[in-house]
Amino acid sequence: MSGGPDNSMPENTVARTGGLTHRYRETFALENVTLDIPAGCMAGLIGPDGVGKSALLAILAGVRRIQSGEVTVLGGDMADQAHRSQCHTRIAYMPQGLGKNLYPTLSVKENLDFFGRLFELGKTERKERIAELLSATGLAPFPDRAVGALSGGMKQKLGLCCALIHEPDLLILDEPTTGVDPLSRRQFWELIDTIRARRPQMSVLVATAYMEEAERFDWLAAMDDGHILATGTPDEVRKAAGRTTLEEAFIELLPEEKRRQHHTVTVSPRRTTGGTPAIEAEGLTRRFGKFVAVDNVNFRIEPGEIFGFLGSNGCGKTTTMKMLTGLLPASEGEAKLFGKPLDARDTATRRRVGYMSQSFSLYNELTVRQNLELHARIFELPDADIEPRILEMLESFELKAVANEQPDALPLGIKQRLQLAVAVIHKPEVLILDEPTSGVDPIARDQFWQYLIDLSRNSGVTIFISTHFMNEAERCDRISLMHAGRVLAVGSPHDLAAEHGDGSLEEAFVAYLTEATAQTAESTAEAQESPLEIAPQPRATIGGRHFSTRRLWAYTRRETMELLRDPIRLTFALVGPLILLLAFGYGISFDVENLPYAVLDQDQSLESRTLLANFEGSNYFEMEEPASSEADLVNRLKTGEIVVGLEIPPDFGRDLLAGRQPEINLLLDAALPFRGETAAGYVNGIAAQYMVEQFPSLITRPYSVVTRMRYNQSFKSVYAIVPSVFTLVLTMIPAMLTAVGVVREKEYGSIANFRSTPVTRLEFLLGKQGPYVVLAYVNFLTLLAMAVFLFGVSVTGSVTALLAGSLLFVVATTGFGILVSSFTKTQVAAMFAAAVISIVPAVNFSGLLVPVSSLSGGGQAVGLSFPSGWYQPISVGAMTKGLHFTDIWVSFVMLTFFSLLYLFAARMALRKQET
Amino acid sequence: MRHFLKNVWRLGIKELRAFRSDPILIALVIYIFTFAVYSVATGAKTEVVNAAVAIVDEDRSLLSRRIAGALLPPYFQEARYIQADEAITGMDKNEFVFLIDIPPNFERDLLRGDNPTIQVSADATAMSLAGIGTSYITSIISQEITTTLQEHGYSTSLPINLVSHFLFNPNVESIRSTSMMQVINNISMLAIILAGAALIRERERGTVEHLLVMPVNAAEIMLAKIWANGLVILVAALASLIVVVEMLLGVPVAGSLTLFAFGIAVYLAAVTGLGIMLATFASTMPQFALLSIPVLIIFELLSGSATPIESMPPWLQTIMQLSPATHFTAFSQAILYRGAGLPIVWPQLMVMTGIAAIFFFVSLIRFRRAVLRG
């Protein structure tokens, strides 16, 4: 519709979409969205999870491909690649999830440093900028702490620092405060305000599921089901709906049919019964190593009470609940259920408790009804009661329509209802619910609460529930505020709000948090004290589309640090090759030695004994007890005790001397054909030698066949197998590790950094590949050392050719891993794909088992289409065959070709945008 | 006790349902026990097949041509005549594996009784081929020489007549051992992967934790996984043995299938236990894969199914006694190849039972801790 995007874009609009539609398979994430987002202010998208907020933000940030519709951001068309790559230096994008785009094993400073390098900031510039950002966000006291050990609030602040390091014009934040405690949340918004005050030209676009946060936005768009419900200032939205809070307004704005399902939650007063507390915690403490997850927690919960546990992610709520269910033993203190100390082995108490864990815990392979039935049976409901009880549950939780569906296919709200039904099927007296409503839309949440209130008031069930929603906490009879493993306060929401927060529970919590954090060293209140002092930077210094070794090095450096801090991957990388060489070197052996044999000598003459003496002297054979009969010989072959049986007939000596050609029976265990056949060859050889030595006169026209085992005179398997194992190990392990290295980023979400920063595909791929090339070469050197010192295999040919050829080979195999990673989505798939695709040709067609010259035409072609087929001549050639560079130069050319081929194929396959 | 058994039964049924609703897993099991067995058995042969031979013929006699003509497919490719100076470089470049060097006047010297020498060289880096191939070529040469001598009226009879009987595998076909060993290796591989993945999957989804809050204990959860996954593999393995190995590949099974099935069951208890044990050491699926791959490779290569155990160094043989796969391989070879019965294989059954118990108890000790920390 628009001619030039620049003209159609009003001055005060930072982004606009026209008819934007986006779908995941069949479902619409966004449907025909047309939107103008104002510039230079704080704009917000509000709505529950899964309504399309994230998809919209990702498209605006340029990290997700536009399916249909028009998108203009910062005055340019986002479908245009040139504009997009220009935008990478002007837009900062922080994806959803606590610290999702950060690297948990890296420290605060290392994370920031990585982002600084990605934007090609110089060393001093980086240092200054990092110091400023850290002090502005109150993170300055812990530059060396690993990100994984930070609290949720701190992670988000760090995420913000990383986003701000290149001074963007548009800051896009996807649910930055979900799961963060109220104080950190407040500090986060204050931080954003400070930054905006310093750089008023910067536009901020935020998505949130907390309606109350949206009150502070300058402009907002309410979203539901891929549609925009309303836009405007918070005041305008409230007025349009005729409601006093945004949450109510949001429900009011929903389409009629959805709204009809909504009923305002009413909390009827509780009848206090007194008596033994249902749940008691006395000095409950849990440590994980040095870390105190739960610190001296005390509370009592009356029967029939709804007790809320309010706190941020990682504050110890879940750990406390696990101790109360007996899943985790307490380090100190005691938990009591119904006045009795908790005993994890006491199944009788377990029957009185229902539990709903934070992670979704239904069996997706079972239908809704089967899930209910399994739980009913495990709790041993009487057979006659099971069917009626299931029906009752389906009825009262409105699950009838979906009884035969699998939970996976159901919307989150219904799944949560099913989980509650499963948790109460055995009519427990106590219900422990760990954040049951996170991620669910307001209507489903209210409905869920209605069930809970019903259970508490009408069935007298004690409910212990954790949440981070304030309005849910207000519905509890009593709540406890929790932070950093400690309970800050316990009381009725009304009292707490009145005493500490001027009638607002959120204010009260913030007040308690401020008080608590003031006492600890980890004071984060510094934020306000040191205003941000970032001088505007000339834009020209930052980023660009050219190939940058600095950005490449940023990735290499980071990948190396991560790898060095991951014990399982590192162990696999370093020890794996050794185990494989041991297993293969000793496990694939064609040496046939020390074969156990037994004789049945029915002659006992000088001739028979002379013949048998030849066997005794041989290395190939090892004599066992002589056999007593032919049956004995056969039986011992059957048990596997012997492999060869020799049966010498009576009168052997006499017949031999008389020229009557006596017959010797040779019995061989041919279950393993190679061994059997080789043994037969040895026996024939010994018999032939005996005849030549003892009866030279009988042979009138002699001749000899001399056999020569070239390259390996002693014909020992190790000389052939060990160099071949090099091919195998260096094919498999580097490919797997490299593949996993890239796919990990996809799985954990840090791939967003690749998509939203100026780093190019080639820089990213080469940067990731680098550390694995070094690692694989270390593998090669260890293998070589083992081959020489443990297996006694020496390099008979050119050492230089071997060293150089192996380097080329590991570049090719890591390149193959990179290629695999560009089309796989999960680490498991990447690992198996890399292993299977590379191993099959390496084992079967590279010459490990069958020499390439003896393969069929097709097999030869397959072998030569993988690097392993070309490395085999180098490893075996240089080590065992004594070859030099001039003999095998073609392999070097081919390996170089494969390295480049894989790299460019991966570059083609890797998309800078998500589809 | 009744409650215990009922829970084990119910949770096992749940495992089977989970398996049934996972088409990828079903496809994997079917693929592994059909196509993979078939292709390895027919593809990876240790027989001499299609071997490349070159001849330096400086004799150019009837006999030398006869020798070249006797190298026949499927064992050998048609012999290539080359010049003496190509002999070394050709083998360096992997153009052929065997080289027969027939000296000038070989036939004449033979008939004169001058004891001429014919040389057969092999590329001894091609281990599987070089040894047996050389003895094939040697006997082909002897055969042709014998015929030639007989035609010229010389007696060639040998003083002793050595008659070889290949027991348990009269035609010495590698397909007989590889097909069955492939089934055995697949049992180990699937048992570790299925049982371990089943536990990790539940833990990633949080369902194990949920079970532990109910009147269910760790032993019940583990036993349910062991019997259900074990049953799937047992059925698949027996079907594979009967349909693919016996019917399709035409390889006879020597011993009792019932006894073999019983042995598989015992072995599965041990290996599924091992899978669960490994899963308790890993917290995610990728970690589990990294841990299990080396274990699987060791199982496959060092248990005696690829190479006879007596070919390994003694210290390694001792270590491998700790692996249930070693005992299971010995057990299977005795029954399937040599038709051994219970009186011969009972020691292996006992050892496997013992190992199964050890794995089970180690897993049991680690289970709760591992599940709840992850």
Interface residues (C-beta under 8 A of the other chain):
Chain A: K322 T325 G326 L327 L328 R345 T347 R350 R351 V353 Y355 S357 Q358 S359 F360 S361 L362 Y363 N364 E365 L366 Q370 L374 H375 R377 I378 F379 E380 Q406 I568 R569 F572 V575 G576 I579 L580 L582 A583 F584 Y586 G587 I588 S589 F590 D591 V592 E593 N594 L595 P596 V634 L637 K638 T639 G640 L656 G659 Q661 P662 E663 I664 N665 L666 L667 L668 D669 A670 A671 L672 P673 F674 R675 G676 E677 T678 A680 G681 V683 N684 A687 Y690 M691 Q694 F695 L698 T700 R701 P702 Y703 S704 V705 V706 T707 R708 M709 R710 Y711 N712 Q713 F715 S717 Y719 A720 I721 P723 M736 V740 R744 T826 Q827 V828 M831 F832 A835 N844 G847 L849 V850 P851 V852 S853 S854 L855 S856 P873 V876 G877 T880 K881 L883 D887
Chain B: H3 K6 N7 R10 L11 K14 R17 A18 R20 S21 D22 G43 A44 T46 E47 V49 N50 A51 A52 Q77 T89 M91 D92 K93 N94 E95 F96 V97 L110 L111 G113 N115 P116 T117 I118 Q119 V120 S121 A122 D123 A124 T125 A126 M127 S128 L129 A130 G131 I132 T134 S135 T138 I141 S142 I145 L149 Y154 S155 T156 S157 L158 P159 I160 N161 L162 V163 S164 H165 F166 L167 F168 N169 P170 V172 E173 S174 R176 S177 R205 G206 T207 E209 H210 L211 L212 V213 M214 P215 V216 N217 A282 M285 P286 Q287 A289 L290 L291 I293 P294 I297 I298 L301 L302 A306 T307 P308 E310 S311 M312 P313 L316 A330 Q333 A334 Y337 R338 G339 A340 I344 L372
